[in-house]
Amino acid sequence: MINELVKLSNHLDGLGLTKEANFLDTVTERLSLKKSAQDVSLEARVAKLEELLEHRLKMMDRRDSREPLFEERIARIEARLDRRDAASEVRTERRNERRESL
């Protein structure tokens, strides 16, 4: 669109319609500035999204790398609980045996 306006402006200038050509030049400049500002804004948004995505991927990698440690901790805790349950059962059985022997 901007290219067409530039061509029209040059054509008007060639016909001696400088006032109209200058007006189109002004409009063209404003449009190109607005477009470049939108491009910069879009580029900034894309850069920010890429940064956020990269951060999210790092967090996921960190979580994945900790998952085996987490599973190992759970296994240790479960083993402790099993030992406590077994020890509790043994104590209960001993108490019952003592009571029966009395």
One Martini backbone bead per residue (centre of mass of N, CA, C, O) as a GRO file, in nm:
protein
  102
    1MET     BB    1   0.057   0.063  -0.021
    2ILE     BB    2   0.297   0.255   0.003
    3ASN     BB    3   0.405   0.223  -0.283
    4GLU     BB    4   0.154   0.341  -0.423
    5LEU     BB    5   0.173   0.623  -0.292
    6VAL     BB    6   0.448   0.696  -0.407
    7LYS     BB    7   0.372   0.674  -0.704
    8LEU     BB    8   0.145   0.884  -0.694
    9SER     BB    9   0.318   1.117  -0.595
   10ASN     BB   10   0.510   1.122  -0.837
   11HIS     BB   11   0.290   1.170  -1.048
   12LEU     BB   12   0.185   1.439  -0.929
   13ASP     BB   13   0.457   1.582  -0.946
   14GLY     BB   14   0.479   1.554  -1.260
   15LEU     BB   15   0.201   1.733  -1.294
   16GLY     BB   16   0.237   1.973  -1.062
   17LEU     BB   17   0.108   1.845  -0.781
   18THR     BB   18   0.262   1.924  -0.498
   19LYS     BB   19   0.054   1.941  -0.273
   20GLU     BB   20  -0.055   1.652  -0.308
   21ALA     BB   21   0.221   1.508  -0.290
   22ASN     BB   22   0.289   1.606  -0.002
   23PHE     BB   23   0.049   1.478   0.136
   24LEU     BB   24   0.124   1.184   0.059
   25ASP     BB   25   0.399   1.189   0.197
   26THR     BB   26   0.288   1.228   0.483
   27VAL     BB   27   0.113   0.976   0.491
   28THR     BB   28   0.340   0.775   0.434
   29GLU     BB   29   0.513   0.840   0.680
   30ARG     BB   30   0.302   0.768   0.894
   31LEU     BB   31   0.258   0.477   0.806
   32SER     BB   32   0.552   0.381   0.834
   33LEU     BB   33   0.579   0.449   1.135
   34LYS     BB   34   0.345   0.278   1.234
   35LYS     BB   35   0.448   0.011   1.121
   36SER     BB   36   0.723   0.008   1.271
   37ALA     BB   37   0.596   0.017   1.554
   38GLN     BB   38   0.442  -0.250   1.525
   39ASP     BB   39   0.687  -0.426   1.467
   40VAL     BB   40   0.830  -0.370   1.733
   41SER     BB   41   0.604  -0.464   1.912
   42LEU     BB   42   0.594  -0.750   1.799
   43GLU     BB   43   0.889  -0.822   1.855
   44ALA     BB   44   0.871  -0.781   2.161
   45ARG     BB   45   0.654  -0.995   2.212
   46VAL     BB   46   0.806  -1.234   2.094
   47ALA     BB   47   1.051  -1.214   2.280
   48LYS     BB   48   0.892  -1.253   2.545
   49LEU     BB   49   0.771  -1.528   2.474
   50GLU     BB   50   1.042  -1.672   2.438
   51GLU     BB   51   1.140  -1.621   2.725
   52LEU     BB   52   0.907  -1.767   2.870
   53LEU     BB   53   0.947  -2.040   2.735
   54GLU     BB   54   1.236  -2.088   2.829
   55HIS     BB   55   1.172  -2.078   3.130
   56ARG     BB   56   0.967  -2.311   3.130
   57LEU     BB   57   1.164  -2.527   3.026
   58LYS     BB   58   1.361  -2.506   3.262
   59MET     BB   59   1.157  -2.584   3.481
   60MET     BB   60   1.089  -2.862   3.365
   61ASP     BB   61   1.377  -2.975   3.373
   62ARG     BB   62   1.413  -2.941   3.676
   63ARG     BB   63   1.176  -3.123   3.757
   64ASP     BB   64   1.272  -3.378   3.606
   65SER     BB   65   1.546  -3.398   3.765
   66ARG     BB   66   1.389  -3.430   4.054
   67GLU     BB   67   1.203  -3.680   4.038
   68PRO     BB   68   1.390  -3.913   4.131
   69LEU     BB   69   1.434  -3.793   4.413
   70PHE     BB   70   1.142  -3.797   4.496
   71GLU     BB   71   1.100  -4.103   4.465
   72GLU     BB   72   1.318  -4.180   4.669
   73ARG     BB   73   1.191  -4.045   4.915
   74ILE     BB   74   0.930  -4.202   4.913
   75ALA     BB   75   1.058  -4.479   4.951
   76ARG     BB   76   1.187  -4.419   5.225
   77ILE     BB   77   0.930  -4.347   5.378
   78GLU     BB   78   0.784  -4.612   5.329
   79ALA     BB   79   0.996  -4.787   5.470
   80ARG     BB   80   0.966  -4.660   5.746
   81LEU     BB   81   0.668  -4.720   5.782
   82ASP     BB   82   0.695  -5.025   5.761
   83ARG     BB   83   0.883  -5.061   6.004
   84ARG     BB   84   0.692  -4.933   6.210
   85ASP     BB   85   0.463  -5.131   6.167
   86ALA     BB   86   0.625  -5.382   6.236
   87ALA     BB   87   0.712  -5.292   6.519
   88SER     BB   88   0.428  -5.256   6.627
   89GLU     BB   89   0.340  -5.549   6.588
   90VAL     BB   90   0.553  -5.675   6.771
   91ARG     BB   91   0.472  -5.526   7.029
   92THR     BB   92   0.185  -5.631   7.036
   93GLU     BB   93   0.255  -5.931   7.049
   94ARG     BB   94   0.420  -5.920   7.311
   95ARG     BB   95   0.199  -5.815   7.491
   96ASN     BB   96   0.006  -6.049   7.446
   97GLU     BB   97   0.197  -6.270   7.547
   98ARG     BB   98   0.228  -6.157   7.835
   99ARG     BB   99  -0.071  -6.165   7.907
  100GLU     BB  100  -0.105  -6.473   7.864
  101SER     BB  101   0.122  -6.560   8.077
  102LEU     BB  102  -0.040  -6.431   8.331
   0.00000   0.00000   0.00000
